[in-house]
Amino acid sequence: MKSYPRFKAAACHAAPIYFDADATVDKACAWIEEAARNGAELIAFPEAYIASFPVWSGVWAPVDTHDFFRQLAASSVLIDGPEIGRLRSAAKKHGVFVSMGINEASPISDGCIWDTNVLIGDDGSLLNVHRKLVPTYWEKLTWANGDGSGLRVVDTRVGRIGALVCGENTNGLARFALLAQGENVHISSFSPRWPTHPPGEAAYDLEAAIRLRAGAHAFEGKLFNIVASGFLPPNAIDLISRDNARARQLLEEASKSVSLIFGPGGAPISEVLKEEEGIVYAEIDLAQCVVPKQFQDVVGYYNRFDVFQFKVNRRAHAAAEFVANLAPRPDDETGVEPSLLAGDAR
């Protein structure tokens, strides 16, 4: 008889140590330990947690943000770097799965940064790396476009896990790409605040937008949705506002994000964190995903795949494609690649 995983999930409503990747990883490892001690087996962190979300781009003109960008680039991390290595060690030590939002550095361009989600296995393995497909609004001033190589669902002992970053959870095609792979545990990571209008004007309601999107994906996919959002502490407001009253007002009045967990009926099943840092927990029983699929199963019988066709390009972006040159050169009459002459016949 088929059995379904049951486990405790954790969503971290947390602030990074701004522009300090090492200190932020220290904090993340401490939170991983705490969540694991409380029985969590899957622990999700916010968007761009290492080592800051570029909210300054919603407050300052581009010409006034170069110092912020330099600091962010300096604190961005490589996938095979020591910071991710420490997180992998923490996941393995505590036997937990970890979803982490990072500013990913490019190994070939010092000014290229991706808004990336990393999924780490309970054995410390790197399960998936997803770069946000399209940075949203003023985020384009900081982050490069991602690609489809990370639009993957990973089959684990706690379920089939997928993740999207912030506004991607609005993208029905990206969400369906994960549902089509059997996703039953989704992770939604979000920013701490998101300024969109001048002070005093009707602003974007980030909490309402998070609840709407996360609940909709849980309901449409009949799955559990773990929402982990950032938190903007007073010292970060001080840092970003630079003693400017209007900048401070923009940050203080911007709608705050929330962290919570949704069940397959589209309703919250955990407490909600908004005004302070902390960890929310929920018991996940994937057997609860079965009965709702009697009503609508959009990747099963409740669709028309003879009417609709959907294709996902998973080819990773690269700056260039290099093709071996086997034509003779003036200094090499053989026309053979030097590496092959040296015995490297791979």
Secondary structure, DSSP 4 states (H G I P E B T S, - for coil): -----EEEEEEEEB---TT-HHHHHHHHHHHHHHHHHTTEEEEE--TTTBT---GGGGTS-GGG-HHHHHHHHHH-B-TTSHHHHHHHHHHHHHT-EEEEEEEEEPSS-TT-EEEEEEEE-TTS-EEEEEE-SS--GGGGGT-----GGG---EEETTEEEEEEEGGGGG-HHHHHHHHTTT--EEEEEE-SB---S-TTS----HHHHHHHHHHHHHHHHTSEEEEEEB---HHHHHHHHTT-HHHHHHHHHSPBP-BEEE-TTSSB-S--B-SS-EEEEEEEEGGGGTGGGGT--TTTTSS-TTT-------PPP-S-------S-BTTBTT---HHHHTT---
